[in-house]
Amino acid sequence: MATGGTLQKAIDLVTKATEEDKNKNYEEALRLYEHSVEYFLHAIKYEAQSDKARETIRAKCIQYLDRAEKLKKYLADKEHKKKPIKTGENSSKKGADSDSDSDSDPDKKKLINQLEGAIVMEKPNINWNDVAGLEVAKEALKEAVILPIKFPHLFTGKRQPWRGILLFGPPGTGKSYLAKAVATEANSTFFSVSSSDLVSKWLGESEKLVKNLFEMARDKKPSIVFIDEIDSLCSSRSDNESESARRIKTEFLVQMQGVGTDNFGVLVLGATNIPWVLDAAIRRRFEKRIYIPLPEENARTTIFKIHMGNTPNSLTDENYRTLGEKSEGYSGADISIVVRDALMQPVRKVQTATHFRRVRGPSRTDPNLIVDDLLSPCSPGAPGATEMSWMEVPGEKLLEPVVTMGDVLLSLSSTKPTVNDEDLLKVDKFKDDFGQEG
């Protein structure tokens, strides 16, 4: 997920909030203050590089939250014709009606603030078409996510959307990538949760975090709770595990499908490479257990094309099909590494070249202008070859070679697949026992 602009977005929002506040547009100011705080919390989690930066952002969050609470109180008491409290001014009266729910339960507010960073606010910009193959998995996710929102009348009576989907398979096959596609395509609140979001050193706080996560998901429904590497939180219960780990699993069980919990509009999406370690009760909560296998030949061909993108290359459709044939046993992540290595081959040719020659090509400053003085690496015996190193080539005059089939084959031969037969056997056995093909 791209977070590079999250902090800037938060600053822009709070600037607008301040302007609206000055203009006495208090409802809009309140909305912008709350929205900016969400982005600031996201920035604390994903962008702040130091403790000092995190503390600075956190202090600003407290300041804006305080102002938002005052505006909220003013708007709620509008019928009493109260004037808005000035920024930085403390309320002199603290009656019983001045305490909001969040003030009366500061611990809950703190836990909710911890979880705000799990909400994916910027869509990853990955579409269904960017996921090669995996049609069964995509259709199941559309059934659970897209259709209930677009056509709610389809899901009435006994016809209900899936509440829990487990994606399992070897590492690198696209489970998290599918989740990113869901985050992009679904018009829902998307929570991306890891064990670090839910595990606390304080006694009893971890299960409260789990409970608050599901409460937030219900409040913001339709929503999706994506738990990557769910095995780290919900492995099989045993006698020698810690009491804290046991309580987290118990709370998960209760929140996913316990007495009195209404999760309509909430989808729990889990992903794991080692599904056989999941607790049996947790496994049952996931109604659909979809196997995400290693890509087949056609999918591998498509993955090569997707990762090559618009980088200058001389590969033909026949070349891509050959690469699909030669990469059996490679996961999608393995193929991405192969292509990334192949994309570096022209750079290596430039680094190791001892001779360059003048060639014709588009100008670096104006691509529409064709010039004749570009320099490209060549063999010492090539016509027009001049002995020089890449250090002597002016930056704007270098024309690097395009990626060739030979470059990709060289990278393919030096990059080995990361999934072994032993892991595949375990995953296949789980699929035969509990899952379905994806």
C-alpha positions as CSV (number, residue, x, y, z in Angstrom):
1,M,0.0,0.0,0.0
2,A,1.3,3.5,-0.9
3,T,1.7,5.7,2.1
4,G,4.1,8.3,0.7
5,G,1.5,11.1,0.7
6,T,-0.4,10.2,3.8
7,L,1.3,12.8,6.1
8,Q,0.9,15.5,3.4
9,K,-2.8,14.6,3.0
10,A,-3.2,15.0,6.8
11,I,-1.6,18.4,6.8
12,D,-3.8,19.5,3.9
13,L,-6.9,18.3,5.6
14,V,-6.1,20.0,8.9
15,T,-5.3,23.3,7.1
16,K,-8.7,23.2,5.5
17,A,-10.2,22.3,8.9
18,T,-8.6,25.4,10.5
19,E,-9.9,27.6,7.7
20,E,-13.5,26.2,8.1
21,D,-13.1,26.7,11.9
22,K,-12.2,30.4,11.5
23,N,-15.1,30.8,9.1
24,K,-17.5,29.3,11.7
25,N,-18.4,26.3,9.5
26,Y,-18.1,24.1,12.5
27,E,-19.7,21.0,11.1
28,E,-17.4,20.9,8.2
29,A,-14.4,21.8,10.4
30,L,-15.3,18.9,12.7
31,R,-15.5,16.4,9.8
32,L,-12.1,17.6,8.5
33,Y,-10.4,17.5,11.9
34,E,-11.5,13.9,12.4
35,H,-10.5,12.9,8.9
36,S,-7.1,14.5,9.3
37,V,-6.5,12.7,12.6
38,E,-7.1,9.4,10.8
39,Y,-4.4,10.2,8.3
40,F,-2.0,11.4,11.0
41,L,-2.5,8.1,12.9
42,H,-1.8,6.3,9.6
43,A,1.4,8.4,9.1
44,I,2.5,7.5,12.7
45,K,2.3,3.8,11.8
46,Y,3.7,3.8,8.3
47,E,5.7,7.0,7.6
48,A,7.3,8.4,10.8
49,Q,10.9,7.3,10.7
50,S,11.9,8.2,14.3
51,D,10.4,8.3,17.8
52,K,10.7,12.1,17.9
53,A,8.7,12.4,14.6
54,R,6.0,10.0,16.0
55,E,5.8,12.0,19.2
56,T,5.4,15.3,17.3
57,I,2.6,13.9,15.2
58,R,0.9,12.3,18.2
59,A,1.0,15.7,20.0
60,K,-0.7,17.3,17.1
61,C,-3.3,14.6,17.0
62,I,-4.2,15.2,20.6
63,Q,-4.5,18.9,19.9
64,Y,-6.8,18.4,16.9
65,L,-8.8,15.8,18.8
66,D,-9.3,18.2,21.6
67,R,-10.6,20.8,19.3
68,A,-12.9,18.3,17.5
69,E,-14.4,17.3,20.9
70,K,-15.1,20.9,21.7
71,L,-16.8,21.4,18.4
72,K,-18.8,18.2,18.7
73,K,-20.0,19.4,22.2
74,Y,-20.9,22.8,20.8
75,L,-22.9,21.4,17.9
76,A,-24.7,19.0,20.2
77,D,-25.7,21.9,22.5
78,K,-26.7,24.2,19.7
79,E,-30.2,24.5,21.0
80,H,-28.9,26.3,24.1
81,K,-27.4,29.0,21.9
82,K,-23.9,28.4,23.3
83,K,-20.9,30.2,21.8
84,P,-18.1,28.0,20.5
85,I,-15.3,27.6,22.9
86,K,-12.1,29.3,21.6
87,T,-9.2,27.1,20.6
88,G,-7.0,26.4,23.6
89,E,-9.6,27.5,26.1
90,N,-10.5,25.1,28.9
91,S,-14.1,24.6,29.8
92,S,-14.8,26.1,33.3
93,K,-17.8,23.9,34.0
94,K,-17.8,20.1,34.0
95,G,-21.3,18.8,34.5
96,A,-22.5,15.3,34.2
97,D,-23.7,16.1,30.7
98,S,-20.3,17.3,29.5
99,D,-18.7,13.9,29.4
100,S,-19.0,12.0,26.1
101,D,-18.8,8.3,25.9
102,S,-15.2,8.4,24.8
103,D,-14.3,10.7,27.8
104,S,-16.0,8.3,30.2
105,D,-13.9,5.4,28.8
106,P,-10.5,6.8,28.0
107,D,-9.0,3.2,27.8
108,K,-11.4,2.4,25.0
109,K,-10.6,5.6,23.2
110,K,-6.9,4.7,23.4
111,L,-7.5,1.3,22.0
112,I,-9.5,2.7,19.1
113,N,-6.8,5.1,18.3
114,Q,-4.3,2.3,18.2
115,L,-6.5,0.5,15.7
116,E,-7.2,3.5,13.5
117,G,-3.9,2.9,11.7
118,A,-5.2,-0.4,10.5
119,I,-7.7,1.3,8.3
120,V,-6.5,1.4,4.7
121,M,-7.5,4.9,3.5
122,E,-5.6,5.1,0.2
123,K,-6.6,2.4,-2.2
124,P,-3.6,0.3,-3.5
125,N,-4.7,0.8,-7.1
126,I,-4.6,-3.0,-7.9
127,N,-7.6,-4.2,-10.0
128,W,-9.0,-7.7,-10.6
129,N,-7.4,-7.7,-14.0
130,D,-3.9,-7.2,-12.4
131,V,-4.3,-10.6,-10.7
132,A,-3.3,-13.4,-13.2
133,G,-5.5,-16.5,-13.0
134,L,-7.2,-17.4,-9.6
135,E,-10.6,-17.1,-11.2
136,V,-12.4,-19.1,-8.4
137,A,-10.8,-17.0,-5.7
138,K,-11.8,-13.8,-7.5
139,E,-15.4,-14.9,-8.0
140,A,-15.7,-16.0,-4.3
141,L,-14.5,-12.6,-3.2
142,K,-16.8,-10.8,-5.6
143,E,-19.7,-12.8,-4.1
144,A,-18.7,-11.9,-0.6
145,V,-17.7,-8.2,-1.2
146,I,-18.9,-6.6,-4.4
147,L,-22.4,-8.2,-5.0
148,P,-23.9,-7.6,-1.5
149,I,-23.0,-3.9,-1.8
150,K,-24.1,-3.4,-5.4
151,F,-27.2,-5.6,-5.3
152,P,-28.3,-5.9,-1.6
153,H,-31.7,-7.2,-2.7
154,L,-30.0,-10.4,-3.9
155,F,-29.1,-11.3,-0.3
156,T,-32.4,-11.6,1.5
157,G,-34.0,-14.5,3.4
158,K,-31.7,-17.4,3.7
159,R,-29.3,-16.2,0.9
160,Q,-26.5,-14.6,2.8
161,P,-23.0,-13.4,1.7
162,W,-19.9,-15.2,3.0
163,R,-18.7,-13.9,6.4
164,G,-15.3,-15.6,6.5
165,I,-12.9,-16.5,3.7
166,L,-9.5,-18.1,4.2
167,L,-6.9,-17.8,1.4
168,F,-4.2,-20.5,1.8
169,G,-1.4,-21.7,-0.4
170,P,2.4,-21.6,-0.9
171,P,4.2,-18.3,-0.2
172,G,4.3,-15.8,-3.1
173,T,1.1,-17.0,-4.9
174,G,-0.8,-13.8,-4.6
175,K,-2.9,-14.1,-1.4
176,S,-2.0,-10.6,-0.1
177,Y,-2.1,-9.3,-3.7
178,L,-5.8,-10.5,-3.9
179,A,-6.5,-8.7,-0.7
180,K,-5.1,-5.4,-2.2
181,A,-7.4,-5.9,-5.2
182,V,-10.3,-6.3,-2.8
183,A,-9.3,-3.1,-1.0
184,T,-9.2,-1.3,-4.4
185,E,-12.4,-2.7,-5.9
186,A,-14.7,-2.8,-2.8
187,N,-16.6,0.2,-1.7
188,S,-16.1,-0.8,1.9
189,T,-14.0,0.2,4.9
190,F,-10.9,-2.0,4.7
191,F,-8.9,-3.0,7.8
192,S,-5.5,-4.5,7.2
193,V,-4.5,-6.1,10.5
194,S,-1.3,-7.8,11.6
195,S,-0.3,-9.4,14.9
196,S,1.5,-6.3,16.0
197,D,-1.8,-4.4,15.9
198,L,-3.5,-6.8,18.3
199,V,-0.8,-8.1,20.6
200,S,0.0,-6.0,23.7
201,K,2.3,-6.5,26.6
202,W,-0.4,-5.3,29.0
203,L,-2.6,-8.0,30.6
204,G,-6.0,-8.1,29.1
205,E,-5.4,-5.5,26.4
206,S,-4.9,-7.8,23.5
207,E,-8.4,-9.3,23.7
208,K,-9.8,-5.8,24.1
209,L,-8.1,-4.8,20.9
210,V,-9.7,-7.8,19.1
211,K,-13.1,-6.8,20.5
212,N,-12.7,-3.2,19.5
213,L,-11.5,-4.1,16.1
214,F,-14.7,-6.0,15.4
215,E,-16.8,-3.3,17.0
216,M,-15.2,-0.7,14.7
217,A,-15.8,-3.0,11.7
218,R,-19.5,-3.3,12.6
219,D,-19.8,0.5,13.1
220,K,-18.2,1.2,9.7
221,K,-19.9,-1.6,7.7
222,P,-19.8,-2.7,5.0
223,S,-16.3,-3.5,6.0
224,I,-13.6,-6.1,5.5
225,V,-11.1,-7.2,8.1
226,F,-8.0,-8.6,6.4
227,I,-5.6,-10.6,8.7
228,D,-2.4,-11.5,6.9
229,E,-0.4,-14.4,8.3
230,I,-3.4,-15.3,10.5
231,D,-1.5,-18.4,11.7
232,S,0.6,-16.1,13.9
233,L,-2.5,-15.2,15.9
234,C,-4.8,-18.3,15.7
235,S,-2.6,-21.4,15.8
236,S,-3.9,-24.6,17.5
237,R,-4.5,-24.2,21.2
238,S,-2.2,-26.4,23.4
239,D,-1.4,-26.9,27.0
240,N,1.9,-25.2,26.9
241,E,0.8,-22.0,25.2
242,S,0.6,-18.7,27.1
243,E,-2.6,-17.6,28.8
244,S,-2.5,-14.4,26.7
245,A,-2.4,-16.3,23.4
246,R,-5.3,-18.5,24.5
247,R,-7.4,-15.4,25.4
248,I,-6.7,-13.8,22.0
249,K,-8.0,-16.9,20.2
250,T,-11.0,-17.2,22.4
251,E,-11.9,-13.6,21.7
252,F,-11.5,-14.2,18.0
253,L,-13.8,-17.1,18.2
254,V,-16.5,-15.1,20.0
255,Q,-16.2,-12.1,17.8
256,M,-16.3,-14.1,14.5
257,Q,-19.3,-16.2,15.4
258,G,-20.2,-16.0,19.0
259,V,-23.6,-15.7,20.7
260,G,-25.0,-12.2,20.3
261,T,-22.5,-11.1,17.6
262,D,-24.1,-9.8,14.4
263,N,-21.4,-9.6,11.7
264,F,-23.8,-8.9,8.8
265,G,-21.9,-6.6,6.5
266,V,-18.5,-7.6,7.9
267,L,-16.2,-10.0,6.0
268,V,-13.2,-11.5,7.7
269,L,-10.5,-12.3,5.1
270,G,-7.6,-14.4,6.3
271,A,-4.4,-15.4,4.5
272,T,-1.8,-18.0,5.5
273,N,1.0,-20.1,4.1
274,I,0.7,-22.8,6.8
275,P,-3.0,-23.5,7.2
276,W,-2.5,-26.8,9.0
277,V,-1.4,-25.0,12.2
278,L,-4.7,-23.1,12.5
279,D,-7.0,-24.0,15.4
280,A,-9.8,-26.2,14.3
281,A,-12.5,-23.8,15.7
282,I,-10.9,-20.9,13.9
283,R,-10.8,-22.9,10.7
284,R,-14.5,-23.7,11.0
285,R,-15.3,-19.9,11.2
286,F,-13.9,-19.5,7.7
287,E,-16.8,-20.8,5.7
288,K,-14.8,-20.6,2.4
289,R,-11.3,-22.0,2.4
290,I,-9.8,-21.3,-1.0
291,Y,-6.6,-22.8,-2.2
292,I,-4.3,-20.3,-4.0
293,P,-1.9,-22.6,-6.0
294,L,1.3,-22.0,-7.9
295,P,0.4,-20.3,-11.2
296,E,-0.2,-22.5,-14.2
297,E,1.6,-21.9,-17.5
298,N,-0.9,-19.4,-18.9
299,A,-0.9,-17.4,-15.7
300,R,2.9,-17.5,-15.5
301,T,3.0,-16.1,-19.1
302,T,0.7,-13.3,-18.0
303,I,2.7,-12.6,-14.9
304,F,5.9,-12.1,-16.9
305,K,4.1,-9.6,-19.1
306,I,2.6,-7.7,-16.1
307,H,6.0,-7.4,-14.4
308,M,7.8,-6.4,-17.6
309,G,5.3,-3.6,-18.0
310,N,6.3,-0.8,-20.4
311,T,10.0,-1.1,-19.8
312,P,11.8,-1.1,-23.3
313,N,12.2,-4.7,-24.4
314,S,12.4,-6.9,-27.5
315,L,10.3,-9.8,-26.2
316,T,7.6,-11.2,-28.4
317,D,4.4,-13.1,-27.5
318,E,6.2,-16.3,-28.4
319,N,9.1,-15.4,-26.0
320,Y,6.6,-14.9,-23.2
321,R,5.0,-18.3,-23.9
322,T,8.4,-19.9,-23.8
323,L,9.1,-18.2,-20.4
324,G,5.8,-19.5,-19.1
325,E,6.8,-23.1,-20.1
326,K,10.3,-22.8,-18.6
327,S,9.2,-21.4,-15.2
328,E,7.2,-24.4,-13.9
329,G,7.3,-24.4,-10.1
330,Y,7.8,-20.7,-9.8
331,S,5.4,-18.6,-7.8
332,G,4.2,-15.2,-8.8
333,A,6.6,-13.6,-6.4
334,D,9.5,-15.7,-7.8
335,I,8.7,-14.5,-11.3
336,S,8.6,-10.9,-10.2
337,I,12.2,-11.4,-8.8
338,V,13.3,-13.0,-12.1
339,V,11.9,-10.0,-14.1
340,R,13.4,-7.5,-11.7
341,D,16.8,-9.1,-12.1
342,A,16.4,-9.2,-15.9
343,L,15.5,-5.5,-15.9
344,M,18.9,-4.9,-14.3
345,Q,20.8,-6.7,-17.1
346,P,21.0,-3.6,-19.4
347,V,22.4,-1.6,-16.4
348,R,25.0,-4.3,-15.9
349,K,25.9,-4.1,-19.6
350,V,26.5,-0.4,-19.2
351,Q,28.6,-0.9,-16.1
352,T,30.9,-3.5,-17.6
353,A,31.2,-2.0,-21.1
354,T,34.6,-1.0,-22.3
355,H,33.4,0.5,-25.6
356,F,30.5,2.7,-26.7
357,R,29.3,3.9,-30.1
358,R,27.1,6.7,-31.3
359,V,23.5,5.8,-32.1
360,R,20.3,7.5,-33.2
361,G,17.5,7.9,-30.7
362,P,15.1,10.2,-28.8
363,S,16.6,13.1,-26.9
364,R,16.5,12.8,-23.1
365,T,15.3,16.4,-22.8
366,D,12.6,16.1,-25.5
367,P,11.5,12.6,-26.4
368,N,9.9,13.9,-29.6
369,L,13.3,15.1,-30.9
370,I,15.5,12.5,-32.6
371,V,19.3,13.0,-32.1
372,D,22.3,11.2,-33.5
373,D,24.8,11.6,-30.7
374,L,23.5,9.2,-28.1
375,L,26.0,6.6,-26.8
376,S,25.2,2.9,-26.3
377,P,27.5,0.1,-25.0
378,C,28.9,-2.3,-27.7
379,S,31.6,-4.9,-28.3
380,P,35.1,-3.7,-29.1
381,G,34.8,-5.0,-32.7
382,A,31.5,-3.2,-33.5
383,P,31.6,-0.5,-36.2
384,G,32.2,2.9,-34.7
385,A,33.2,1.5,-31.3
386,T,35.1,4.0,-29.1
387,E,37.0,2.9,-26.0
388,M,35.5,4.5,-22.9
389,S,33.9,3.6,-19.6
390,W,30.4,4.5,-18.4
391,M,32.0,7.2,-16.2
392,E,32.9,9.2,-19.3
393,V,29.5,9.1,-20.8
394,P,27.4,12.3,-20.2
395,G,24.2,11.4,-18.3
396,E,21.8,12.8,-20.9
397,K,23.6,11.0,-23.8
398,L,23.3,7.4,-22.6
399,L,21.0,5.1,-24.5
400,E,20.8,1.8,-22.5
401,P,20.2,-1.5,-24.4
402,V,16.6,-2.9,-24.3
403,V,15.8,-6.0,-22.2
404,T,16.1,-9.1,-24.4
405,M,15.0,-12.7,-24.2
406,G,18.5,-13.7,-23.4
407,D,18.5,-11.3,-20.4
408,V,15.4,-12.9,-19.0
409,L,16.6,-16.5,-19.6
410,L,19.9,-15.6,-17.8
411,S,18.0,-14.3,-14.8
412,L,15.7,-17.3,-14.9
413,S,18.6,-19.7,-14.8
414,S,20.2,-18.0,-11.8
415,T,17.0,-17.5,-9.7
416,K,15.6,-20.6,-8.1
417,P,11.9,-21.1,-7.0
418,T,11.3,-20.6,-3.3
419,V,8.6,-23.3,-2.8
420,N,9.8,-26.9,-2.2
421,D,7.9,-30.2,-2.7
422,E,7.6,-30.8,1.0
423,D,5.6,-27.6,1.6
424,L,3.4,-28.3,-1.5
425,L,2.6,-31.7,-0.1
426,K,1.4,-30.3,3.2
427,V,-0.7,-27.6,1.5
428,D,-2.2,-30.1,-0.9
429,K,-3.2,-32.4,2.0
430,F,-4.9,-29.5,3.7
431,K,-6.7,-28.6,0.5
432,D,-7.9,-32.2,0.1
433,D,-9.1,-32.3,3.7
434,F,-10.7,-28.9,4.1
435,G,-10.3,-26.6,1.1
436,Q,-11.3,-26.0,-2.5
437,E,-9.3,-25.1,-5.6
438,G,-8.7,-21.4,-6.3
